[in-house]
Amino acid sequence: MVVCPEFTPAQAEEWIAAGESPELARATHLEYVDLDSGQWPMATRPRELARVLAKAGQMNLGS
């Protein structure tokens, strides 16, 4: 899961495809979450970030 706090999911996809994050480029499945919160989502949108992280944890438990 890629949380996008200061950029759009489309931008993240472009950067990954361009090789700017080789470890993410190797991932077989990525889900992008748009969390328009600025640099510190844990301070500006803590509830939304907690929900995103909880969902990611549930996804990992299911695999």
Residue pairs with C-beta under 8 A, 6 or more apart in sequence:
1 30
1 31
1 32
1 33
1 52
1 55
1 56
1 59
2 9
2 12
2 16
2 24
2 30
2 31
2 32
2 33
3 33
3 35
3 41
3 49
3 52
4 11
4 12
4 32
4 33
4 34
4 35
5 35
5 36
5 37
5 38
5 39
5 41
6 37
6 38
6 39
8 34
9 32
9 33
9 34
12 32
13 32
15 21
16 24
16 25
16 30
17 25
19 25
24 30
31 59
33 52
35 41
35 45
35 48
35 49
35 52
37 44
37 45
37 48
37 49
38 44
41 48
41 49
42 49
